[in-house]
């Protein structure tokens, strides 16, 4: 394995203590273990860290290409595209600001369909309202109403 680690072992050890996420900690730990000679191969390193060999290889490629800063940069894969277009989400935000109160997520789903022509699943509407917009519907039936 041919990799030049620019940072000293002491710098890496100090950096280990500053990491806020386990993912970043493992990445710095990988460099530290290589720098101090505790491991010689990617396979040994991946076994020690409990990560797949290809994952560790990708970390090392990233380090070679972008250095420590690139290795520790937060990256998001993007995930699946929302079935509800951004413009429709903006319209819903306007309704919420206007204090338009929806009683159920199904009512929001119906509003999307009838007013905006957007066909969205109940779960897509629920996740959008609950987690992305951090809003709740007006009311839920209490247990005594059931």
C-alpha positions in Angstrom: 0.0 0.0 0.0 1.6 3.2 -1.1 0.2 6.3 0.6 2.0 9.3 1.9 0.3 10.7 5.0 1.4 14.4 5.4 0.3 14.8 9.0 2.4 13.6 11.9 1.2 10.8 14.3 0.8 13.4 17.1 -1.3 15.7 14.8 -3.6 12.8 13.9 -3.9 11.7 17.5 -5.0 15.2 18.5 -7.4 15.3 15.6 -8.9 12.0 16.7 -10.1 13.7 19.9 -11.7 16.5 18.0 -14.0 14.4 15.8 -17.7 14.8 16.4 -18.9 11.9 14.3 -18.0 8.3 14.3 -17.5 8.3 10.6 -14.9 11.1 10.7 -13.2 9.5 13.8 -12.8 6.2 11.8 -11.3 8.0 8.8 -8.7 9.8 11.0 -8.1 6.6 12.9 -7.3 4.8 9.6 -4.7 7.4 8.8 -3.3 7.2 12.3 -3.0 3.4 12.2 -1.2 3.6 8.9 1.1 6.4 10.0 2.1 4.6 13.2 2.7 1.4 11.3 0.1 -0.6 13.4 -1.3 -2.0 10.1 0.4 -2.7 6.8 -2.5 -3.6 4.4 -5.9 -2.2 3.6 -7.4 -5.6 4.5 -5.9 -5.5 8.0 -7.0 -1.9 8.4 -10.6 -2.7 7.3 -10.8 -5.7 9.6 -9.6 -3.6 12.5 -12.0 -0.7 11.8 -14.9 -3.0 11.0 -15.5 -1.5 7.6 -15.5 -3.1 4.2 -12.1 -3.1 2.4 -13.6 -1.1 -0.5 -14.8 1.6 1.9 -11.4 2.0 3.4 -9.8 2.1 -0.1 -12.2 4.8 -1.1 -11.2 6.8 2.0 -7.6 6.5 1.1 -8.2 7.5 -2.5 -10.1 10.5 -1.3 -7.2 11.4 1.1 -4.7 11.1 -1.8 -6.8 13.3 -4.1 -8.1 15.9 -1.6 -6.0 15.6 1.5 -7.3 15.6 5.1 -9.8 18.4 4.5 -11.4 16.4 1.6 -11.5 13.3 3.7 -13.3 15.0 6.5 -15.7 17.0 4.4 -19.4 16.3 4.9 -20.8 14.7 1.8 -24.4 13.9 1.1 -25.4 11.4 -1.5 -28.7 13.2 -2.3 -30.9 10.2 -2.2 -34.1 9.7 -4.1 -35.7 12.7 -5.7 -38.9 13.8 -4.0 -42.2 12.9 -5.8 -43.4 16.4 -4.8 -41.8 19.1 -6.9 -40.1 22.0 -5.2 -42.6 24.5 -6.5 -45.5 22.5 -4.9 -43.6 22.5 -1.6 -43.3 26.3 -1.8 -47.0 26.5 -2.4 -47.7 24.4 0.7 -45.3 26.6 2.7 -47.3 29.7 1.6 -50.5 28.0 2.8 -49.0 27.1 6.1 -47.8 30.8 6.5 -51.3 32.0 5.7 -52.5 29.9 8.6 -54.4 27.5 6.3 -54.9 24.6 8.7 -55.2 21.2 7.3 -56.9 18.6 9.5 -55.3 15.5 8.1 -52.3 14.5 5.9 -54.9 13.1 3.5 -56.4 16.5 3.2 -53.0 17.9 2.2 -52.6 15.0 -0.3 -56.0 15.9 -1.8 -55.1 19.6 -1.9 -51.9 18.7 -3.8 -54.0 16.7 -6.3 -56.9 19.0 -6.8 -55.2 22.4 -6.6 -51.8 21.8 -8.0 -52.2 18.6 -10.0 -49.5 16.8 -8.0 -50.1 13.2 -7.4 -48.2 12.3 -4.2 -48.5 9.3 -1.9 -49.8 9.7 1.6 -46.3 8.7 3.0 -44.6 11.3 0.8 -47.0 14.0 2.1 -46.6 12.8 5.7 -42.7 12.8 5.5 -42.7 16.2 3.8 -44.9 17.9 6.3 -43.7 16.2 9.4 -39.9 16.0 8.8 -39.0 18.5 6.1 -41.4 21.3 7.0 -41.5 20.3 10.7 -45.2 21.0 10.9 -48.2 19.1 12.1 -51.8 18.8 11.0 -54.3 20.9 13.0 -55.7 18.1 15.1 -55.8 14.4 15.7 -58.7 12.4 17.1 -58.2 11.8 20.8 -58.4 8.2 22.0 -61.9 8.9 23.4 -63.2 10.0 20.0 -62.4 6.7 18.4 
